[in-house]
Amino acid sequence: MTKPPLGSTMRLVRPAPNVLGFYDGRIDGARAWSDAPNWLDDGAYALGICTYAIIDGSQALVYDTHISLPHARFIRQTLEAMGVTSIRVVLSHWHDDHIAGNEVFQDCEIIANHLTAAALASNRAEIEGGSPPIMPLVLPNRTYAGSLSLMVGSIAVELHQVEIHSHDGSVLLMPGTGLLLAGDTLENPITYVAEPERLAEHLIDLERMAGWKINRILPNHGSLEAIEAGGYDASFIAATQAYVGKLLACRHEPDLARQDLRTFGADMFATGAVKYFAPYEAVHRQNVEAVITTGQ
């Protein structure tokens, strides 16, 4: 395995007007931090991760601060080179690979919903002592509950609190274009189950999200090609619903629980909504085990 310097394999993409994507990972034979198990490689870099910025004139809104300080510096330097002088940050949820670069933006407004702020505060010691450590952890300095409307220059954006993947999700909708920045609520090809005991609630909010006027979806974990081409359509939500529903069925169907991802998700892949990606076999196996254990 090669280990390129952190941030050196970042790719800048332009998936939509006024939107930049900062993509890293999904590189064969490369790990960014260590050959040993760690959150940065196994939960982000190996799977591919993209964070975003919405820009209009001198204003920018950064959606997640990426997986390391060098990544975050790349984002900030890119924006400032484009003439941005005012930056705000939105955190999609509290997990390490979305907040690791917060320190680079500590002089900016960092927005999160109240549940994300609470989760970061209560897990601070674990986050700062993790592998790799996020030290110091910079906490959000503005919180909201439910929803929050913002302007980025002349562009309207809406933050919506959802319980999908984690209890504290924040997705960002651009109502003018129907573009959804989905964080980890949607992941190609499958969701990463972090809170298996809440999957039924996640399905409720997936159904709620499916009712919004969404034209395109940009997830934090997906293929570079799909994101660069403008993201996914609304069938992405249905594919995630189908996968979660099938996961819950594993509690009562042992044969289903033994299937590998390619077999388990065959119907989902056949729709073209998402594409099979072999590194997610390990994610699927972890998901099944977590769901079965929680259901016992």
N, C-alpha and C positions, 0 to 999 in steps of 0.2 A: 504494500500500500504506500502510495506517495502522500506527503503531507504538505501541501502548498501553504504559504503564509496566509494567516487569516485575512480575508477580504480580497485576496489577490485574484480569485476566480469569480468575483462578482460580475454580473452582466446587467447592463442598463437596457431596459426595454421600454417601449412606448405603446402600451396596449390600447389606449383610448385618448381622445383629445384631452389635454390638460392633466393627464395621468402618467406618472412615471412608475415603473416597476423595478425593483432592485432584487435580482434573482441570483441565488447561489446554490450549488450542490447538484445532485444527480449526475455526478462525474464518476465514470467507471474507474475503479482502482484508486480512488482518492478519499481520504478522510481529513477533516480540517483540524481536529484537536488531538485525538489519541487513538491508538489501536484498541485500547481498553474500552469497555462500555462507558458511554457518557451521553448526557442529554443532547449536546450540540450535534454530534455526529449521528447518533441513532434516531433521534427524534426530529431532526431538521435537515442537516446537510445531506445525508444519504437519501432522504426522501425528496429533496428539493424544497427550497423556501424562498418566497418572494414577499417583500413588504412594499408599501406603496406611498406615493406622495401625490396629492392634488395641488396643482399650481395655477394661479392666475395673477399675472403681473408680479408684484413684489411679495405676494403672500403665498404661503404653502401650508398644507396640513399633512403631516406625516402619519401614516397608519402603521404602527408598530416600529420598533427601533432596531430590529434584526437580532442577530445571534452573537455579536461581539462588539467591542468598542471600535475596532478598525472598520467593521461594516457600517456602523453608525456614522463614523467620521466620513466615510465615502459618501453616504447619503447627504450629510450636511454640506460637505464641500461641493457636491454636485449642484445642490440647490442654490448655494451662495454664488457659484460661478454663473448661474443663470439669472442672477440679479435679485434673488429672494432676500429680503431683509427682515421679514416677519415669519416666524415658524411656530406653529402649534403642533402638538402631538396627540394622537388618540391611541390608546392601548386596547387591543381587541379582547384580551383576557390576561390572566395573571401568569401564564406559563413562561418558563425561562426563555424560550427561543423567540419570544415576542417582546421582551422587556430588557434584554441584556445590554442594549445600547443606550438606555435611559440617561446615563451619566453625561453623554455627549450633548444632550438636550436639557440639562438641568436648569439652564437659564431661560427656558421656554415654558409656556403653559403646557402641562401634561395632563390630558383629560382621560378619565376612566369612569366607568360606573361605580357606584358605591360598593358593590360586591367585590369588584376587582381591587379597589383600594384596601378593603378589609382583608382579602386573601393575601395580598402582597405584604401587608403589615404583619399578619399572623404567621406567615411562612418566611419571614425575613432571614432568620438564622439559617434555615435550610438552604435558601437561595444563595446567600452569601458564602456558605460553606460547601456548595455543590461542586461537581466536576463537569465543566470548569466553574469556578466561583464567579459570581456577579457581585463585585465588591468595589465600592459601596452600592447597594441597591438604592436607586433614586425613586422615591414614591411619587404618585400623581399629586398634583397640587390643585386640581379642580375635579369635582365629581358631579355626577348626575344620576337620576333614577328614571327608568322608563324610556324616555326619549329626550333628545336635545337637537335643536336646529342651529346650524352654524352657517356662516358665509365665508367662503374663501375667495376674496375679491368679489366678483359678480356671480360666483358659482354657489348655489344652495346645496347643502349637504344635510343629511339627517342621520343621527346616531340612534340606534334602536337596541335596547337591552333584550337579549334572548338567552334562553337556557338550552343550548345545543353544544355538545362536546364538553363544555364546562358550565358550571352554574352561573358564570359571570360574563357571558359573552356580550360583546358590543360589535354589531355590524354597521357598516356605513353605506347608506343609500344616496345616490345622486338622482333626485327625482326628475331633473331635467332630461336625463338621458336613460334612466332606468338601469344604471350600472350599480351593481352591488359589490362592495368589498366585503368578503365573507369571513375573513379571519380563518379560524379552524372549524367553523360551523359546517362547512362543506370542504371535502378533501378528495383529491383525485389520486387513486381510484376509490378509496374507502375512508370512512371516518376513523380516527384514532380514539378508542373508547377510554376516556380518562375517569369517568364517573359512572360505572356500570349500573349502580343502584338507581340512577336517575334516567335511564334510557327511555322509559315510558313518557316522562316529562319532555325529553328531547324530541320525541315524535310529535308531541302537541305543538311545540314551537316550530318545528319543521313545517307542519301543516299551516300554521299562521303565516310563516314566511312565504309559503307557496302562493298565498293569496295576494301578495304585493305585486305591483307593476314592475316586473324585473325583465329587462331585455338581455343583459349580459352579466356574468358573474366572474369575479376575479378572486380566487382563493389564495391563502398563504402557502398552501402545499398543493402543487399541481405540476404539470409538465411545462417546461420552458416554451415549447412550440405552441401549446394551446394558449398560454398566457400572452405570448408575444403576438399571437393572431387575434387577440381581443377577448380571450376568456371563453367561458362555457355558457350555454343557454340554460333556460329554466328547467330542462330535463335533468340537470345536475341535482336538483332538489329531490325529484322523484326517485332517482337512483340511490340517493342517500337514505331516503325513507324506506326503500325496499331492502337495503342492506341491514338497517337497524331492525326492521321487523323480522327479518330472517335470523338475525343474531338472537333475538329474544326467543325464537322458536327452538333454538339449539338447546334450551333448558329442558325440552321435552322430547327432542328428536336426536338421539345419540348418533345416528348415521349422518345426519346433517352436520353435526358438530365435528365429525372426523374429516370432512371434506377440505381440500386445499382451496385457496382463494380462487384459482382459475375455474375450478368446478363450482364452488359455492356462488360465485358471481357471474356465471355464464350468461344468464338471462340479462343481467345488468350490462355486461360488456357488449352483448349483442345489440343493444339499443344504440350504442355509440355515444351515450351520454358521458361515459368515462372509459378510460382505457386501462387494461391490465398493466401493472408494473411490478416486476418480480420482487423487489425489496419489501413490498407490502405483504408478502406471504408471512413474514415474521410478525407484522402488525396484526394481521388477521388471526394468527394463532394466539397471540396475547389477548386480543379482543374476545375470542371464543372462551378462553380459559377464565377471563375476568367475569364474563356474563354467567357462565355456568356456576362458578364459585359463589357469586353473589346471589344466585337464584336458589342455592341449596338451603 
